[in-house]
Each structure stands twice: as C-alpha cells, then as structure tokens.
Amino acid sequence: MNNRNRSMSYLSLCLLAALSGNTTANESSDDEPDDIENILIIGKHSSISTAKLAGSYEAIGRDQIDYLHVDDNIELLTKLPGVSVSRWNQGPTNGDISIRGFDGDGVVPHVTLHIDGIPSTRHDGFGELDQLFSLNLDAIQLFKGTSDVRFGLFNLAGNFEAFSRNDVDTTELEVTAGSFDTKEVQGYSGHQSGKLTHNYAFGYRDTQGYRENTELERHSLSGRWFYELNDDMQIGYITRTSSFDADAPGYLSFEQSRADPKSSGIHASEDGGKKENTHHSLHLESNTGSLSYNARAYYQNIEINRWVRFSEASSLSNRYLEQDQMGILVNTEYTFDTAWTLLAGFSYQSDEVLNQRFRSVGQARVRGESFRNHDHNQDTTGVYGS
C-alpha cells in the first residue's frame, strides 16, 4: 500500500511540473517581441566553397591579424584552432606547423602555403610567409583535410592560404616601439582610379630579442595593380620583395635554461643568417555567375644563407639555398544548380634549385670545403577534376 501511494505521489509531482513548465513557456512566448530582425549578408565569393569539402576549415580575418606585431609570421598561425607551431629559433629558419597529427619536426612538411593564390613553398616543402607584414594581410585560411583537389605538392594534411589587402580609399601608418629595443614601421595605402585598383604596403622591423644573439632585422615592400576589363573580368599584377636577417641563440640544456633563460650557448655565437624573397605574378580572373575561372603565371626567387652550429661537439657550417621558381595555374568552377558543381584545373611548376653546404674555417663565418652540392631541376605538372 505504501509503495502504491508513493508511486501516485511521484506521478502527481511529474504532472504538476509539466503543467507548470508549460504555463511558464506560454507566458514567456507572450513576452517575446512580435518582430525579429533579419540580417542579410550580400557578397561575392571568388574561391571554392570549403563547405563542399570533407575536412575542417578555419579562418582569421584582418581584425585578428593587423594589431599583432611579431618577429616572424609563423606566430600568426597560433590564432588558428587546431594548429601547433614548432619553434626552432634558428634565424631565417623559423619553424614548422603541425595539423592533423603530423609532427612539426622539419622532416615531413605536410601543409602547402599559397599567397594570393600562388604557391609560396620551397622545394623542400617549407612555406615562406615572411614576405608580408601583418598590416598587409587581409585573411589567413586553413583547410585541414585531403579533399581539396586544387593543390598537389605537400598537400598531405591540408593547406593554408594568405591574402594580401586590396581595400581602397584608405592610408594607414603604424609606428611601434617596445621591449628589447624593438622598432617597427608599417604602412598600407589603397586607391581606385577609374577601373584601376592599386595597393601598396611596406614594413620594417628591428629588434634585439629576448635572448642574447637574437637580433633581427626584416623589411618588406609590395604592390598590386588590378584593372577591371568589364563587370565580370579583371587582370592584375602583384610584386613583392622582402629580406629577413636574424641571429640565432642556439639550444641550451635544461639546467642552463633555468639558470639563465636569456643566455645564448657559447657554441652558437655565429649562428644566424639571411633570406631574401622576390615575387612577380600576373592574374586573370572572371566570374559570370555560373562559370568562374582564374589563370595565374608567376616567377619567384628565394635565397637563404644560414650559419649553424648545433652543439660544442659539432662545427659551424654554412647552408645555402637558391631557388628560382616559375609556374602557371588555371582553375575553373561551373555551377549547374544548387546541388552540382564541376571543378577543374591545371598547374605547372618548374624549380631550379641550388642547395649547398660548406664547412667553416675555424668557427667563423668563412666558407671552407663543400660537403653538399645539389644542383637540380624539378618540374611538376598536375590536372584535376571534381
């Protein structure tokens, strides 16, 4: 009998709670406003919709980038979720990123970099993002997955794209001074003259660094000119030149790092180097609604001259890389209806690579005998359809 009474009491409480909740919900709905504001966003999407791809897509815009003042741009990628940055602190060789379980150990580069649609990756797979300062970056996009058929080389775990600014009717100048005797100047200016849009940017940074032997000096200068042929088509030219000169503090033992974290290893007194980048590209872009396509031709030169000594037991060596890169890219997208889209493209890239290593004379930055002299060409052709 007691069990029956307890069951009926429990059922009564449940019914009472349900009725009370229903009454509260009805009262709440009466208090809600009759009109809900609708926001309509209208824009022109000029690239493949990543929502159609099987993978993860992340992006950061200018509001998350332009206020950052960094020594090297690999630090900007820490803003992207799911990205791990491996810092090497070896002067012009900054580090690597890791996504989707790959290790940023510098052995297997697994992410390809494109700037304004142009490959900006060396022959060994490492990207060169230091050609731009943060004030000149409009967005950085990362796709984590293998289903993006537009890219081939080094697209093992995904790809990330950087876009330079092209907004007009604005001129900006930033002057920064900070810790470790850091001085930086950045500028951007965008204009439109009839059908011609032209944008210019520059940057200069000099710092002594947190640790000993971490002095850094870098600069960049870029320009882009795009002319609108008609409402659906434009042609353009982009050029950049940049320099990155940095010393490296070397590695410390755990005990040394705790005793004097700002110190530099005695063996690393000559570590560091310089890299220089030059870029030229021609662009043709068209979007008629159902059909969009772009064609790009480019030439790039990368030169890296680096000195490194990993420990007191090793010797100072010089590592030199010069790479001339040229290529053509064509991408098309045809939309049949809301459910079907055809993607197709072609790419050709030719690399002339000189990769050398030299021993030093003593422990000074003087070249001795060569123990590596790789001089080769690398041609890559790709076609895709999806």
FENUR-V943591 format. One record per residue. N is the residue number from 1. RES is the residue in three letters. SS is DSSP state (helix for helix, strand for strand, loop for the rest). NEAR is the number of other ideal C-beta (glycine too) atoms within 10 Angstrom. Layout:
# FENUR-V943591
N,RES,SS,NEAR + N,RES,SS,NEAR
This chain:
# FENUR-V943591
1,MET,loop,5 + 2,ASN,helix,6 + 3,ASN,helix,7 + 4,ARG,helix,8 + 5,ASN,helix,9 + 6,ARG,helix,10 + 7,SER,helix,10 + 8,MET,helix,10 + 9,SER,helix,10 + 10,TYR,helix,10 + 11,LEU,helix,10 + 12,SER,helix,10 + 13,LEU,helix,10 + 14,CYS,helix,10 + 15,LEU,helix,10 + 16,LEU,helix,10 + 17,ALA,helix,10 + 18,ALA,helix,10 + 19,LEU,helix,10 + 20,SER,helix,10 + 21,GLY,helix,10 + 22,ASN,helix,10 + 23,THR,helix,10 + 24,THR,helix,10 + 25,ALA,helix,10 + 26,ASN,helix,9 + 27,GLU,helix,9 + 28,SER,helix,9 + 29,SER,helix,8 + 30,ASP,helix,7 + 31,ASP,helix,6 + 32,GLU,loop,7 + 33,PRO,loop,6 + 34,ASP,loop,4 + 35,ASP,loop,5 + 36,ILE,loop,6 + 37,GLU,loop,5 + 38,ASN,loop,5 + 39,ILE,loop,4 + 40,LEU,loop,4 + 41,ILE,loop,4 + 42,ILE,loop,4 + 43,GLY,loop,5 + 44,LYS,loop,6 + 45,HIS,loop,8 + 46,SER,loop,11 + 47,SER,loop,14 + 48,ILE,loop,19 + 49,SER,loop,11 + 50,THR,helix,17 + 51,ALA,helix,6 + 52,LYS,helix,11 + 53,LEU,loop,17 + 54,ALA,loop,8 + 55,GLY,loop,15 + 56,SER,strand,15 + 57,TYR,strand,15 + 58,GLU,strand,18 + 59,ALA,strand,16 + 60,ILE,strand,17 + 61,GLY,strand,13 + 62,ARG,helix,17 + 63,ASP,helix,8 + 64,GLN,helix,16 + 65,ILE,loop,20 + 66,ASP,loop,19 + 67,TYR,loop,10 + 68,LEU,loop,15 + 69,HIS,loop,17 + 70,VAL,loop,15 + 71,ASP,loop,20 + 72,ASP,loop,19 + 73,ASN,helix,23 + 74,ILE,helix,20 + 75,GLU,helix,16 + 76,LEU,helix,20 + 77,LEU,helix,21 + 78,THR,helix,13 + 79,LYS,helix,15 + 80,LEU,loop,19 + 81,PRO,loop,10 + 82,GLY,loop,12 + 83,VAL,loop,18 + 84,SER,strand,13 + 85,VAL,strand,16 + 86,SER,strand,14 + 87,ARG,strand,12 + 88,TRP,strand,15 + 89,ASN,strand,18 + 90,GLN,strand,24 + 91,GLY,loop,28 + 92,PRO,loop,25 + 93,THR,strand,20 + 94,ASN,strand,24 + 95,GLY,strand,17 + 96,ASP,strand,24 + 97,ILE,strand,23 + 98,SER,strand,17 + 99,ILE,loop,24 + 100,ARG,loop,15 + 101,GLY,loop,7 + 102,PHE,loop,17 + 103,ASP,loop,12 + 104,GLY,loop,21 + 105,ASP,loop,11 + 106,GLY,loop,15 + 107,VAL,loop,8 + 108,VAL,loop,13 + 109,PRO,loop,22 + 110,HIS,loop,20 + 111,VAL,strand,28 + 112,THR,strand,22 + 113,LEU,strand,23 + 114,HIS,strand,19 + 115,ILE,strand,25 + 116,ASP,loop,22 + 117,GLY,loop,19 + 118,ILE,strand,21 + 119,PRO,strand,25 + 120,SER,loop,24 + 121,THR,strand,25 + 122,ARG,loop,21 + 123,HIS,loop,19 + 124,ASP,loop,12 + 125,GLY,loop,18 + 126,PHE,loop,18 + 127,GLY,strand,25 + 128,GLU,loop,24 + 129,LEU,loop,20 + 130,ASP,loop,22 + 131,GLN,loop,25 + 132,LEU,loop,25 + 133,PHE,loop,29 + 134,SER,helix,20 + 135,LEU,helix,23 + 136,ASN,helix,27 + 137,LEU,strand,25 + 138,ASP,strand,16 + 139,ALA,strand,16 + 140,ILE,strand,24 + 141,GLN,strand,18 + 142,LEU,strand,24 + 143,PHE,strand,25 + 144,LYS,strand,20 + 145,GLY,loop,17 + 146,THR,loop,16 + 147,SER,loop,12 + 148,ASP,loop,22 + 149,VAL,loop,17 + 150,ARG,loop,21 + 151,PHE,loop,23 + 152,GLY,loop,15 + 153,LEU,loop,17 + 154,PHE,loop,20 + 155,ASN,loop,18 + 156,LEU,loop,16 + 157,ALA,loop,21 + 158,GLY,strand,26 + 159,ASN,strand,25 + 160,PHE,strand,23 + 161,GLU,strand,21 + 162,ALA,strand,23 + 163,PHE,strand,20 + 164,SER,strand,20 + 165,ARG,loop,22 + 166,ASN,loop,15 + 167,ASP,loop,12 + 168,VAL,loop,13 + 169,ASP,loop,8 + 170,THR,strand,11 + 171,THR,strand,10 + 172,GLU,strand,14 + 173,LEU,strand,11 + 174,GLU,strand,16 + 175,VAL,strand,9 + 176,THR,strand,11 + 177,ALA,strand,9 + 178,GLY,strand,10 + 179,SER,loop,9 + 180,PHE,loop,14 + 181,ASP,loop,11 + 182,THR,strand,16 + 183,LYS,strand,14 + 184,GLU,strand,21 + 185,VAL,strand,17 + 186,GLN,strand,21 + 187,GLY,strand,18 + 188,TYR,strand,23 + 189,SER,strand,17 + 190,GLY,strand,18 + 191,HIS,strand,13 + 192,GLN,strand,14 + 193,SER,strand,9 + 194,GLY,loop,7 + 195,LYS,loop,11 + 196,LEU,strand,13 + 197,THR,strand,19 + 198,HIS,strand,18 + 199,ASN,strand,22 + 200,TYR,strand,16 + 201,ALA,strand,23 + 202,PHE,strand,18 + 203,GLY,strand,21 + 204,TYR,strand,16 + 205,ARG,strand,21 + 206,ASP,strand,15 + 207,THR,strand,20 + 208,GLN,loop,16 + 209,GLY,loop,21 + 210,TYR,loop,12 + 211,ARG,loop,19 + 212,GLU,loop,17 + 213,ASN,loop,20 + 214,THR,loop,21 + 215,GLU,loop,17 + 216,LEU,strand,21 + 217,GLU,strand,15 + 218,ARG,strand,23 + 219,HIS,strand,16 + 220,SER,strand,21 + 221,LEU,strand,17 + 222,SER,strand,23 + 223,GLY,strand,16 + 224,ARG,strand,22 + 225,TRP,strand,14 + 226,PHE,strand,18 + 227,TYR,strand,15 + 228,GLU,strand,16 + 229,LEU,strand,12 + 230,ASN,strand,8 + 231,ASP,loop,8 + 232,ASP,loop,13 + 233,MET,strand,14 + 234,GLN,strand,19 + 235,ILE,strand,15 + 236,GLY,strand,20 + 237,TYR,strand,14 + 238,ILE,strand,23 + 239,THR,strand,13 + 240,ARG,strand,23 + 241,THR,strand,16 + 242,SER,strand,20 + 243,SER,strand,18 + 244,PHE,strand,25 + 245,ASP,strand,18 + 246,ALA,strand,27 + 247,ASP,strand,25 + 248,ALA,loop,28 + 249,PRO,loop,22 + 250,GLY,loop,25 + 251,TYR,loop,17 + 252,LEU,loop,17 + 253,SER,loop,10 + 254,PHE,helix,7 + 255,GLU,helix,8 + 256,GLN,helix,12 + 257,SER,helix,13 + 258,ARG,helix,9 + 259,ALA,helix,10 + 260,ASP,loop,12 + 261,PRO,loop,10 + 262,LYS,loop,12 + 263,SER,loop,15 + 264,SER,loop,21 + 265,GLY,loop,20 + 266,ILE,helix,9 + 267,HIS,helix,18 + 268,ALA,helix,26 + 269,SER,loop,17 + 270,GLU,loop,21 + 271,ASP,loop,26 + 272,GLY,strand,25 + 273,GLY,strand,23 + 274,LYS,strand,17 + 275,LYS,strand,22 + 276,GLU,strand,17 + 277,ASN,strand,20 + 278,THR,strand,15 + 279,HIS,strand,22 + 280,HIS,strand,16 + 281,SER,strand,21 + 282,LEU,strand,14 + 283,HIS,strand,20 + 284,LEU,strand,15 + 285,GLU,strand,20 + 286,SER,strand,16 + 287,ASN,strand,17 + 288,THR,loop,11 + 289,GLY,loop,7 + 290,SER,loop,11 + 291,LEU,strand,13 + 292,SER,strand,20 + 293,TYR,strand,17 + 294,ASN,strand,19 + 295,ALA,strand,17 + 296,ARG,strand,21 + 297,ALA,strand,16 + 298,TYR,strand,21 + 299,TYR,strand,15 + 300,GLN,strand,24 + 301,ASN,strand,16 + 302,ILE,strand,22 + 303,GLU,strand,16 + 304,ILE,strand,22 + 305,ASN,strand,19 + 306,ARG,strand,21 + 307,TRP,strand,24 + 308,VAL,strand,20 + 309,ARG,loop,21 + 310,PHE,loop,16 + 311,SER,loop,12 + 312,GLU,loop,11 + 313,ALA,loop,7 + 314,SER,loop,10 + 315,SER,loop,14 + 316,LEU,loop,23 + 317,SER,strand,18 + 318,ASN,strand,20 + 319,ARG,strand,18 + 320,TYR,strand,19 + 321,LEU,strand,20 + 322,GLU,strand,16 + 323,GLN,strand,20 + 324,ASP,strand,16 + 325,GLN,strand,22 + 326,MET,strand,15 + 327,GLY,strand,20 + 328,ILE,strand,15 + 329,LEU,strand,23 + 330,VAL,strand,16 + 331,ASN,strand,20 + 332,THR,strand,16 + 333,GLU,strand,20 + 334,TYR,strand,14 + 335,THR,strand,14 + 336,PHE,loop,9 + 337,ASP,loop,7 + 338,THR,loop,6 + 339,ALA,loop,6 + 340,TRP,loop,8 + 341,THR,strand,15 + 342,LEU,strand,12 + 343,LEU,strand,16 + 344,ALA,strand,15 + 345,GLY,strand,21 + 346,PHE,strand,14 + 347,SER,strand,20 + 348,TYR,strand,15 + 349,GLN,strand,20 + 350,SER,strand,15 + 351,ASP,strand,19 + 352,GLU,strand,16 + 353,VAL,strand,18 + 354,LEU,strand,14 + 355,ASN,strand,18 + 356,GLN,strand,17 + 357,ARG,strand,16 + 358,PHE,strand,19 + 359,ARG,strand,14 + 360,SER,strand,18 + 361,VAL,loop,12 + 362,GLY,loop,10 + 363,GLN,loop,12 + 364,ALA,loop,10 + 365,ARG,loop,15 + 366,VAL,loop,13 + 367,ARG,strand,14 + 368,GLY,strand,14 + 369,GLU,strand,8 + 370,SER,strand,12 + 371,PHE,strand,10 + 372,ARG,strand,11 + 373,ASN,strand,11 + 374,HIS,strand,11 + 375,ASP,strand,10 + 376,HIS,strand,10 + 377,ASN,strand,9 + 378,GLN,strand,13 + 379,ASP,strand,10 + 380,THR,strand,14 + 381,THR,strand,12 + 382,GLY,strand,15 + 383,VAL,strand,12 + 384,TYR,strand,15 + 385,GLY,strand,9 + 386,SER,loop,15
